[in-house]
Each structure stands twice: as C-alpha cells, then as structure tokens.
Amino acid sequence: MQNILLFISGGEILIILLIIVMLFGSKKLPEIARGFGKGMRDLKKAANDIKREISEENIEVVDEVKKLKDDVEKFKL
C-alpha cells in the first residue's frame, strides 16, 4: 500500500518543492518558514485566549445563576 499525502504522489511533491525553491530562492525559504511559524503561533495564542475568555464568562454566569437560585429559594420560605 502506498502512502499518499493529500492525494499527491512523492514525485509531484518534489516538483512543487523545486518550483518553490526556484521562485523564492534558498536564502528566502527559512525567512518564509519563520514568518509562517510565527503566524501559526499567534493564531494559536489568539484561539487559546478566546477559549479562556469564554470559559471565564461561563463560570461567572454559572455563579450568577446559583446566586439567583439561592435568592429565589430564600424568598419561597
């Protein structure tokens, strides 16, 4: 069984890499890779920040609901 990555064979990947090296040059590739890595890191950080904010807001809402529930139960008595 042959391993296929994104329905592209090894030869096609090699040709694509050759074209990239020809277009950007071997000196620019590390710079491009660093920029791509930094962008991915920033995107992951932003996603984690959003998840954290949503989680914190959820905790606050749950606390508010518990307080209201307690107040309603006290009012019933």
C-alpha positions in Angstrom: 0.0 0.0 0.0 1.4 3.4 -1.0 1.3 6.4 1.4 -0.5 9.3 -0.2 -0.4 12.8 1.3 -3.4 15.0 0.2 -3.8 12.8 -3.0 -0.3 13.9 -4.2 2.4 11.5 -5.0 6.0 11.8 -4.0 7.1 13.0 -7.5 4.5 15.7 -7.5 5.6 16.9 -4.1 9.2 17.0 -5.3 8.3 19.1 -8.3 6.3 21.5 -6.2 9.2 21.9 -3.8 11.6 22.5 -6.7 9.3 25.3 -8.1 9.1 26.9 -4.6 12.9 26.9 -4.3 13.2 28.4 -7.8 10.7 31.1 -7.1 11.9 32.2 -3.7 15.5 31.1 -3.6 17.1 29.0 -0.9 18.0 32.1 1.1 14.4 33.3 1.5 12.9 29.9 2.4 14.0 30.0 6.1 12.6 33.5 6.4 9.3 32.4 4.9 9.2 29.4 7.2 9.9 31.6 10.3 7.1 34.0 9.3 4.7 31.1 8.7 5.6 29.6 12.1 5.1 33.0 13.9 1.8 33.4 12.2 0.6 30.0 13.3 1.9 30.6 16.9 0.0 33.9 17.0 -3.2 32.3 15.7 -3.0 29.5 18.3 -2.4 32.1 21.0 -5.4 34.1 19.9 -7.6 31.0 19.8 -6.5 30.0 23.3 -7.2 33.5 24.6 -10.7 33.4 23.2 -11.3 29.9 24.7 -10.1 31.2 28.1 -12.3 34.3 28.0 -15.4 32.2 27.1 -14.6 29.8 29.9 -14.2 32.7 32.4 -17.5 34.2 31.3 -19.2 30.8 31.6 -18.0 30.5 35.2 -19.3 34.0 36.0 -22.7 33.2 34.5 -23.0 29.9 36.4 -22.2 31.8 39.7 -24.8 34.4 38.9 -27.4 31.7 38.3 -26.6 30.0 41.5 -26.9 33.2 43.5 -30.3 33.9 41.8 -31.4 30.4 42.6 -30.5 30.8 46.3 -32.3 34.1 46.4 -35.4 32.6 44.9 -35.3 29.7 47.4 -34.9 32.1 50.3 -37.9 34.1 49.0 -40.1 31.0 48.9 -39.5 30.3 52.6 
